[in-house]
Amino acid sequence: MLYTDPRGEVEVRDLCAKLTEEKIVKIAGLKPHQMYSLPKIMWIKNNLPDVFAKAKRILLIEDYIIYKLSGVAQMDYSLAARTMAFDIRNKCWSKEILSAAGVDESLFAKPVPAGTIAGDILHEMSEKLGLKKGTKIVNSAHDQVASAIGCGVFEVGQAVDGTGTVECVVPVFDSVPENKE
């Protein structure tokens, strides 16, 4: 389900009713919206319970690829932060948000910093893809974070304005901003 998929709107309202929008913003750093992963996961749980019951793991595209190549389920912080289930201050899955959503934390990949080595490529994937045995599989970052890094935006007060399908301004702060604007 792409971020543009409108499913999850009801689930956002339900989650806000349980926790409040302010609480979710404080923990996840995101204004609750159906574009994020958690409301879509909740939608699947509520509307396709047989499918959800069979889920052994919930992975985003990057961590799915990392998992298929290395056998390790890990997700970088910047992508985890886009799920609406990640505690941005403590850099872990939010037990409070996931509990309110009715989704088990064990379904998610382990959150790690961008650039974390998952391991060597699996033997069968090395052969299948023609990649050298011992190739390291490494997490990257959310596209806008990667763009900021590529533009050399590292210092507080710097930002990059990326335009494409959507316009995204990625600023660098020295702490989590408390100002709602």
N, C-alpha and C positions, 0 to 999 in steps of 0.2 A: 504494500500500500504506500504510494508516494505521499509526500507531505501535502500535496494539493488535494488528496482524496478527502472529501468532507466527512467521512464516517468518523465518529468519536465525539461529535458535538454534545450529545446527550451525556456521554460518559464524563466529559469535562465539567458539565453542570453538576453531575452527581459527586464528582471528586471535590469540587469547590464547596458543595453543600456539607460534605463531611469535614473538610479541613479549612476552608476559606481560601479565597484567592490570595490574600496577603500571606498566609502560611506557606502556600506552594511557592510563591515568589521568593520568600525568605529562604526556603530550603533549596529550591531548584534554580533560582535565578531567572526564571522564565514566567512570563504572564501565561496562565493556562490557556491552551488553544488546542484544537483537534489536529493541528498539523504535526504535533509531536508524537513520538512512538507510543507512549503509555496509553493515551486515550484510544488509539487504534488497537492496541493489545486488549484493552478492556472491551472494546467493541466486539472483537473476535470471541472473547470469553463469553460475552452476553448473547451474541447472535449466532455463533457457531460453536456451541459448547462441546460437541463431539470432536471437532478439530482441535480446540484448545486443550481438551483432556489428553490428547495424544502427544502434545508438545513435550519434548524432552529438554529443549533449549530454545531460547529466543535470541536470535542474532541479527544485527544489522548487516548491511552489505559488506563493509570492511571486515568485521569480525567473523562473518561467515567465510570469507576468502582466507583469512588468517587460519581459521579452524580447519578448513579443507586442506590447506597446504601444510600445516604443522601439527594438527591434532590438538591444538591448545585454543581454548575459548577465552580470549581477552579482547577488551575494547579500550581505546584510548579515551582519556578524560573528556576531550572536546566533543567526541561523538556521544559519549555517555550523557554529557550535559544536555544534549539535544533530545533526550528521551522524555524529559519532564519527571524522571524518577531518580535522578542523581543529586546527591547532596554536594553542592559545589564548594562549600566551606570545608567539609571533612573528606572530600574526594572518595566517596563511597556511595553505594546504593542507599537511598533513604528508606529505612524500615518503616517510618511513619507514612510516607506517601504510598509505598507498595502495599502496606497493610490496608490502607483506606481503599486502594484500587482492587484488593483481593488477588494480587499477583505475587507469586512466590519468588523471592530474590534469587533462589538457586537456579532459576531458568535463565538468568542473565550471565553474560560473560564477565570475567574479572576485570574491573577497571584498572587501567595502567597509564602511566605517562606516555605521550607520543614518543616514538623512537624506541619503545621497549621491544627487545627481541623475544619472540614467542618460542623460538627454537629453530632447529634445522628442518629443512623441507623433508616431508615424509618420503620414504624410498619409492613407494608406488607413484607419488606425484612427481618426483624427480624424473622417473623414467617416462611417465606419460607426457610430461611437458618438455622434456629434453633439457631440464635444468641440472646443473652440476650438483652432485651429492655434496651435502654440507652447506648448501645455500641457506643463508640466514633469512628467516621470515620475521619481518619487523612491522609493528603498527605504525601507521601514519597519523593523520589528523583530519578533522572536519575540513571540507574544501575551503571555507573562508579563513580558517586558522592557517592552513597551508599557504594560502594566498598571501596572508600577512607576513608569514615567515619568508616567503619568496620575494616579497617587496622590501625586506629588511626592516620591517616594523617590529621593534623589540623594546623600545624605551617608553616609559610613562609619558603620556601626552602625544604620542604618535598614533596615527590611524591610517587605515587603507580604506578606500571607497571602491568596492567592486561592483561593476554593473554587468548584468547579463540577464538571465531569466528574471531575477529579482535584483534589487540594489541592496547591498549589504555594506554597512560601515563597521569596521572592526577596529575599535580603539584599544589601547593598552592602558590598564589601570594598575596601581600598586596595591589595591585592595578591592573587595567587592563593593561597588557603589551602593549606597543606601538610599539615594535620591531616586524616587520612582520615575522621574522623567529620564 
